[in-house]
Amino acid sequence: MLSHRPSTARRREVRRNRPDRVPAWWLKLRRREVGWAILFVTMLTTLGGIIALSSRLQPEHRIGQPVDEHVVARAAFTAVNEELTRREKEQSRAAVLDVYTADQRYFEELRERLTSLLSLAERNYDELTKFLSFSR
């Protein structure tokens, strides 16, 4: 038999003391400081994305493309004139004589050393023959 009585005080007490069925992570997300942190992260991410998309990864103009406006360099530079450089190199090559001259001092020193080596070998020839005869 079912009774249709209104809820009793005991039932109200049980319902009041029963733990909520809301997950703990949801309760943590509902805190005020978490909401502000999510807002700041979202704003910074959006701002960073806008900056990244607005910057260009490729130059505005391509090689050979006609340009309607003046293009000014941001930094000072010097352009190399290839034709002038080639002419100056040719003039420099023409100014140098194509004659090889050997340094005679090197050959004189080499001759002296070889001569002294020959005289040293003549002086030590006797010792060499004794050594060779002894080693046999």
PANU-166872 format. One line per 3 residues: number of its first residue (from 1); their letters; for each residue x, y, z of C-alpha. Coordinates in nm, 3 decimals, always signed. Each point is the difference from the previous one (the first is absolute). Layout:
BEGIN
NUM	A	X/Y/Z ~ ...
This chain:
BEGIN
1	MLS	+0.000/+0.000/+0.000 ~ +0.141/+0.329/-0.111 ~ -0.058/+0.305/+0.199
4	HRP	-0.007/+0.341/-0.159 ~ +0.120/+0.181/+0.297 ~ +0.219/+0.305/-0.039
7	STA	+0.370/-0.055/+0.057 ~ +0.093/-0.044/+0.355 ~ +0.260/+0.187/+0.196
10	RRR	+0.225/-0.305/-0.010 ~ -0.003/-0.004/-0.380 ~ +0.077/+0.368/-0.018
13	EVR	+0.292/-0.057/+0.238 ~ +0.137/-0.285/-0.213 ~ -0.027/+0.203/-0.319
16	RNR	+0.172/+0.297/+0.160 ~ +0.295/-0.207/+0.129 ~ +0.042/-0.206/-0.314
19	PDR	+0.315/+0.101/-0.195 ~ -0.053/+0.181/-0.328 ~ +0.035/-0.199/-0.316
22	VPA	+0.196/+0.278/-0.172 ~ +0.356/-0.106/-0.088 ~ +0.281/+0.160/+0.198
25	WWL	+0.176/+0.134/-0.310 ~ -0.314/+0.192/-0.094 ~ -0.007/+0.162/+0.341
28	KLR	+0.364/+0.102/-0.039 ~ -0.068/+0.148/-0.342 ~ -0.281/+0.213/+0.138
31	RRE	+0.235/+0.186/+0.235 ~ +0.050/+0.370/-0.081 ~ +0.382/-0.008/-0.044
34	VGW	-0.024/-0.295/-0.241 ~ -0.247/+0.194/-0.210 ~ +0.235/+0.300/-0.017
37	AIL	+0.293/-0.223/-0.089 ~ -0.199/-0.160/-0.284 ~ -0.100/+0.347/-0.123
40	FVT	+0.363/+0.125/+0.000 ~ +0.132/-0.310/-0.175 ~ -0.271/+0.027/-0.264
43	MLT	+0.070/+0.369/-0.058 ~ +0.377/-0.049/-0.024 ~ -0.039/-0.294/-0.236
46	TLG	-0.235/+0.198/-0.221 ~ +0.233/+0.301/+0.000 ~ +0.301/-0.219/-0.083
49	GII	-0.190/-0.164/-0.283 ~ -0.096/+0.336/-0.146 ~ +0.361/+0.120/+0.016
52	ALS	+0.126/-0.321/-0.161 ~ -0.255/+0.017/-0.279 ~ +0.064/+0.367/-0.066
55	SRL	+0.375/-0.048/-0.043 ~ +0.099/-0.103/-0.347 ~ +0.216/-0.303/-0.059
58	QPE	+0.071/+0.097/-0.362 ~ +0.120/+0.332/-0.138 ~ -0.253/+0.231/-0.159
61	HRI	+0.173/+0.011/-0.337 ~ +0.144/-0.273/-0.220 ~ +0.299/+0.011/-0.234
64	GQP	-0.100/+0.148/-0.334 ~ -0.331/+0.132/+0.129 ~ -0.078/+0.361/-0.101
67	VDE	-0.033/+0.219/+0.310 ~ -0.244/+0.293/+0.010 ~ +0.151/+0.169/+0.307
70	HVV	+0.347/+0.102/+0.107 ~ +0.192/-0.267/+0.190 ~ +0.250/+0.139/+0.252
73	ARA	+0.264/-0.207/+0.178 ~ -0.010/+0.001/+0.380 ~ +0.378/-0.038/+0.036
76	AFT	+0.288/+0.161/-0.183 ~ +0.177/-0.224/-0.250 ~ +0.229/+0.015/-0.300
79	AVN	-0.089/-0.168/-0.324 ~ +0.273/-0.185/-0.189 ~ +0.038/+0.098/-0.364
82	EEL	+0.093/-0.330/-0.165 ~ +0.115/+0.155/-0.327 ~ +0.229/+0.252/+0.172
85	TRR	+0.141/-0.271/+0.228 ~ +0.074/-0.224/-0.299 ~ +0.178/+0.284/-0.186
88	EKE	+0.213/+0.088/+0.306 ~ +0.102/-0.365/+0.042 ~ +0.105/-0.018/-0.363
91	QSR	+0.203/+0.320/+0.036 ~ +0.172/-0.138/+0.312 ~ +0.088/-0.324/-0.179
94	AAV	+0.139/+0.193/-0.296 ~ +0.217/+0.213/+0.229 ~ +0.179/-0.306/+0.148
97	LDV	+0.287/-0.146/-0.201 ~ -0.033/-0.366/-0.089 ~ +0.365/-0.074/+0.076
100	YTA	+0.116/-0.229/+0.277 ~ +0.320/+0.097/+0.176 ~ +0.149/-0.250/+0.236
103	DQR	+0.151/+0.098/+0.332 ~ +0.371/-0.074/-0.050 ~ +0.081/+0.010/+0.374
106	YFE	-0.205/-0.316/+0.056 ~ +0.194/-0.191/-0.266 ~ +0.336/+0.121/+0.136
109	ELR	-0.088/-0.114/+0.354 ~ -0.120/-0.335/-0.135 ~ +0.326/-0.047/-0.192
112	ERL	+0.204/+0.080/+0.312 ~ -0.193/-0.252/+0.210 ~ +0.036/-0.274/-0.259
115	TSL	+0.371/+0.070/-0.030 ~ +0.045/-0.016/+0.377 ~ -0.196/-0.326/+0.003
118	LSL	+0.233/-0.147/-0.264 ~ +0.312/+0.103/+0.193 ~ -0.152/-0.144/+0.320
121	AER	-0.061/-0.330/-0.177 ~ +0.361/-0.010/-0.126 ~ +0.135/+0.058/+0.351
124	NYD	-0.216/-0.271/+0.151 ~ +0.053/-0.254/-0.277 ~ +0.258/-0.194/+0.202
127	ELT	-0.232/-0.029/+0.299 ~ -0.280/-0.115/-0.227 ~ +0.207/-0.276/-0.156
130	KFL	+0.111/-0.120/+0.345 ~ -0.360/-0.007/+0.117 ~ -0.119/-0.190/-0.305
133	SFS	+0.282/-0.256/+0.026 ~ -0.067/-0.047/+0.370 ~ -0.376/-0.053/-0.053
136	R	+0.055/-0.285/-0.248
